[in-house]
């Protein structure tokens, strides 16, 4: 998929799936519900074969497959792009990643308007903004910025915004109204007794907020 076609998919619910025993079940639940952006998050080391299998699973349903933290591993596995946070190689120099991987979808984690304004929009495709609400899924996320903080970041950049952090279906309308065009979830699917039902409710809540 070329970059222009991939960028057209940067809207709506965004599923972040941890590398865990139930990862395949979560991915399938998200894709079946209609989520078309999925990120594979392996905080304890990337297994290249699992990452490649994740990409193939997503691509079979017409979804974007995004790697996390390691753009070289994401590229090698056939991902459509990578999401980078502070401390990851390429976070401070996305133009260098772009030069090597021109078709990649590159996302960066930020939390403040000044950080958004400092991003080179020619190299980066979207911004992950948060944590919006308190969350246990990302212990290093820092203090919540709230909806006012999300709104301030959205006003500071023309790049698409993906809200992250403590986002549940009942919060999606407010998140969308604050300028986010994507809303990421980890726990809402991973911790659900029925991930397929949880994914359907998440998608329905997003669509109802339009």
NUBAMAR-709715 format. One record per residue (C-alpha): x negated, y, z; residue number from 1; residue in three letters. Coordinates in steps of 0.5 Angstrom, whole numbers, plus 2048, in hexadecimal, padded with zeros to 3 digits. Layout:
NUBAMAR-709715
(pt (X; Y; Z); NUM; ALA)
...
This chain:
NUBAMAR-709715
(pt (800; 800; 800); 1; UNK)
(pt (7FD; 807; 7FE); 2; UNK)
(pt (7FD; 80C; 803); 3; UNK)
(pt (803; 810; 800); 4; UNK)
(pt (807; 80A; 800); 5; UNK)
(pt (805; 809; 807); 6; UNK)
(pt (806; 810; 80A); 7; UNK)
(pt (80D; 80F; 808); 8; UNK)
(pt (80E; 80A; 80D); 9; UNK)
(pt (80C; 80E; 813); 10; UNK)
(pt (813; 80F; 816); 11; UNK)
(pt (817; 80C; 81B); 12; UNK)
(pt (816; 807; 820); 13; UNK)
(pt (80F; 805; 821); 14; UNK)
(pt (80D; 7FE; 824); 15; UNK)
(pt (807; 7FD; 828); 16; UNK)
(pt (805; 7F6; 829); 17; UNK)
(pt (800; 7F3; 82E); 18; UNK)
(pt (7FC; 7ED; 82D); 19; UNK)
(pt (800; 7E9; 831); 20; UNK)
(pt (803; 7E2; 831); 21; UNK)
(pt (809; 7E5; 82F); 22; UNK)
(pt (806; 7E9; 82A); 23; UNK)
(pt (809; 7E6; 824); 24; UNK)
(pt (810; 7E6; 827); 25; UNK)
(pt (810; 7ED; 828); 26; UNK)
(pt (80D; 7EF; 821); 27; UNK)
(pt (813; 7EA; 81E); 28; UNK)
(pt (818; 7EE; 822); 29; UNK)
(pt (816; 7F5; 820); 30; UNK)
(pt (816; 7F3; 819); 31; UNK)
(pt (81C; 7F0; 819); 32; UNK)
(pt (820; 7F6; 81C); 33; UNK)
(pt (81D; 7FA; 817); 34; UNK)
(pt (817; 7FD; 81A); 35; UNK)
(pt (812; 7FF; 814); 36; UNK)
(pt (80C; 801; 818); 37; UNK)
(pt (808; 7FC; 81D); 38; UNK)
(pt (802; 7FD; 820); 39; UNK)
(pt (7FE; 7F7; 823); 40; UNK)
(pt (7FA; 7F9; 829); 41; UNK)
(pt (7F5; 7F4; 82C); 42; UNK)
(pt (7F1; 7F8; 832); 43; UNK)
(pt (7ED; 7F2; 834); 44; UNK)
(pt (7EA; 7F1; 82D); 45; UNK)
(pt (7EC; 7F0; 826); 46; UNK)
(pt (7ED; 7E9; 823); 47; UNK)
(pt (7EC; 7EA; 81C); 48; UNK)
(pt (7F1; 7E4; 81A); 49; UNK)
(pt (7F6; 7E6; 81E); 50; UNK)
(pt (7F6; 7ED; 81C); 51; UNK)
(pt (7F6; 7EB; 814); 52; UNK)
(pt (7FC; 7E6; 816); 53; UNK)
(pt (800; 7EC; 819); 54; UNK)
(pt (7FE; 7F0; 813); 55; UNK)
(pt (801; 7EB; 80E); 56; UNK)
(pt (807; 7EA; 813); 57; UNK)
(pt (809; 7F2; 812); 58; UNK)
(pt (807; 7F2; 80B); 59; UNK)
(pt (80C; 7EC; 809); 60; UNK)
(pt (812; 7F1; 80C); 61; UNK)
(pt (80F; 7F7; 809); 62; UNK)
(pt (80D; 7FA; 80F); 63; UNK)
(pt (806; 7FE; 811); 64; UNK)
(pt (801; 7FA; 815); 65; UNK)
(pt (7FD; 7FF; 819); 66; UNK)
(pt (7F7; 7FD; 81D); 67; UNK)
(pt (7F5; 800; 823); 68; UNK)
(pt (7EE; 803; 826); 69; UNK)
(pt (7E9; 7FF; 821); 70; UNK)
(pt (7EA; 802; 81A); 71; UNK)
(pt (7E5; 7FD; 817); 72; UNK)
(pt (7E9; 7F7; 819); 73; UNK)
(pt (7EF; 7FA; 817); 74; UNK)
(pt (7EC; 7FB; 810); 75; UNK)
(pt (7E9; 7F4; 810); 76; UNK)
(pt (7F0; 7F1; 812); 77; UNK)
(pt (7F4; 7F4; 80C); 78; UNK)
(pt (7F8; 7F9; 811); 79; UNK)
(pt (7FB; 7FF; 80E); 80; UNK)
(pt (7F7; 804; 813); 81; UNK)
(pt (7F5; 805; 81A); 82; UNK)
(pt (7F7; 809; 820); 83; UNK)
(pt (7F1; 80C; 824); 84; UNK)
(pt (7F1; 80F; 82B); 85; UNK)
(pt (7EB; 813; 82E); 86; UNK)
(pt (7E5; 80F; 82F); 87; UNK)
(pt (7E6; 80B; 829); 88; UNK)
(pt (7E2; 80B; 823); 89; UNK)
(pt (7E4; 810; 81E); 90; UNK)
(pt (7E9; 814; 822); 91; UNK)
(pt (7E4; 81A; 822); 92; UNK)
(pt (7E3; 819; 81B); 93; UNK)
(pt (7E9; 817; 817); 94; UNK)
(pt (7E6; 81A; 811); 95; UNK)
(pt (7E0; 814; 811); 96; UNK)
(pt (7E5; 80F; 812); 97; UNK)
(pt (7E9; 812; 80C); 98; UNK)
(pt (7E3; 812; 807); 99; UNK)
(pt (7E2; 80B; 809); 100; UNK)
(pt (7E9; 808; 809); 101; UNK)
(pt (7ED; 80D; 804); 102; UNK)
(pt (7F4; 80A; 804); 103; UNK)
(pt (7F4; 809; 80C); 104; UNK)
(pt (7FA; 80B; 810); 105; UNK)
(pt (7F6; 80F; 816); 106; UNK)
(pt (7FA; 810; 81C); 107; UNK)
(pt (7F7; 814; 822); 108; UNK)
(pt (7F9; 814; 829); 109; UNK)
(pt (7FA; 81B; 82C); 110; UNK)
(pt (7FE; 81F; 831); 111; UNK)
(pt (7FD; 826; 831); 112; UNK)
(pt (7FE; 82C; 82B); 113; UNK)
(pt (7F7; 82E; 82B); 114; UNK)
(pt (7F5; 827; 82A); 115; UNK)
(pt (7FA; 827; 824); 116; UNK)
(pt (7F8; 82D; 821); 117; UNK)
(pt (7F1; 82A; 821); 118; UNK)
(pt (7F2; 824; 81D); 119; UNK)
(pt (7F0; 824; 815); 120; UNK)
(pt (7F7; 823; 812); 121; UNK)
(pt (7F3; 821; 80C); 122; UNK)
(pt (7F0; 81B; 80F); 123; UNK)
(pt (7F6; 819; 814); 124; UNK)
(pt (7FD; 816; 812); 125; UNK)
(pt (800; 817; 819); 126; UNK)
(pt (800; 818; 820); 127; UNK)
(pt (801; 814; 826); 128; UNK)
(pt (804; 819; 82C); 129; UNK)
(pt (805; 817; 833); 130; UNK)
(pt (805; 814; 838); 131; UNK)
(pt (80C; 818; 837); 132; UNK)
(pt (80F; 814; 83D); 133; UNK)
(pt (80B; 810; 843); 134; UNK)
(pt (809; 809; 840); 135; UNK)
(pt (806; 803; 843); 136; UNK)
(pt (804; 801; 83C); 137; UNK)
(pt (7FE; 805; 83C); 138; UNK)
(pt (7FB; 807; 842); 139; UNK)
(pt (7F6; 80C; 83F); 140; UNK)
(pt (7FC; 810; 83C); 141; UNK)
(pt (7FB; 816; 841); 142; UNK)
(pt (801; 81A; 844); 143; UNK)
(pt (807; 81A; 840); 144; UNK)
(pt (808; 820; 83B); 145; UNK)
(pt (80F; 820; 83B); 146; UNK)
(pt (814; 822; 836); 147; UNK)
(pt (812; 829; 836); 148; UNK)
(pt (80B; 827; 835); 149; UNK)
(pt (80D; 822; 82F); 150; UNK)
(pt (810; 828; 82C); 151; UNK)
(pt (80A; 82D; 82D); 152; UNK)
(pt (806; 828; 829); 153; UNK)
(pt (80B; 827; 824); 154; UNK)
(pt (80B; 82E; 823); 155; UNK)
(pt (804; 82F; 822); 156; UNK)
(pt (803; 82A; 81C); 157; UNK)
(pt (806; 828; 816); 158; UNK)
(pt (804; 821; 817); 159; UNK)
(pt (809; 81C; 818); 160; UNK)
(pt (80A; 81B; 820); 161; UNK)
(pt (80A; 814; 823); 162; UNK)
(pt (80D; 814; 82A); 163; UNK)
(pt (80A; 80F; 82F); 164; UNK)
(pt (80A; 80E; 836); 165; UNK)
(pt (811; 80B; 83A); 166; UNK)
(pt (815; 80C; 834); 167; UNK)
(pt (81C; 808; 835); 168; UNK)
(pt (822; 808; 831); 169; UNK)
(pt (826; 80D; 835); 170; UNK)
(pt (820; 812; 834); 171; UNK)
(pt (81F; 811; 82D); 172; UNK)
(pt (824; 817; 82B); 173; UNK)
(pt (821; 81C; 830); 174; UNK)
(pt (81A; 819; 82D); 175; UNK)
(pt (81C; 81A; 826); 176; UNK)
(pt (81F; 821; 827); 177; UNK)
(pt (818; 823; 82A); 178; UNK)
(pt (815; 822; 823); 179; UNK)
(pt (813; 81B; 823); 180; UNK)
(pt (814; 818; 81C); 181; UNK)
(pt (812; 811; 81F); 182; UNK)
(pt (812; 80E; 826); 183; UNK)
(pt (80E; 809; 829); 184; UNK)
(pt (80F; 803; 82E); 185; UNK)
(pt (80C; 7FE; 831); 186; UNK)
(pt (80F; 7FC; 837); 187; UNK)
(pt (816; 7FC; 835); 188; UNK)
(pt (815; 7F6; 830); 189; UNK)
(pt (810; 7F3; 834); 190; UNK)
(pt (813; 7F2; 83A); 191; UNK)
(pt (81A; 7F1; 838); 192; UNK)
(pt (81D; 7EA; 839); 193; UNK)
(pt (820; 7EA; 832); 194; UNK)
(pt (81B; 7EE; 82E); 195; UNK)
(pt (81F; 7EE; 828); 196; UNK)
(pt (825; 7F1; 82B); 197; UNK)
(pt (821; 7F6; 82E); 198; UNK)
(pt (81E; 7F8; 827); 199; UNK)
(pt (825; 7F8; 824); 200; UNK)
(pt (827; 7FD; 82A); 201; UNK)
(pt (821; 801; 829); 202; UNK)
(pt (822; 802; 821); 203; UNK)
(pt (829; 803; 822); 204; UNK)
(pt (828; 809; 828); 205; UNK)
(pt (823; 80C; 823); 206; UNK)
(pt (828; 80C; 81D); 207; UNK)
(pt (82D; 80F; 821); 208; UNK)
(pt (829; 815; 823); 209; UNK)
(pt (828; 817; 81C); 210; UNK)
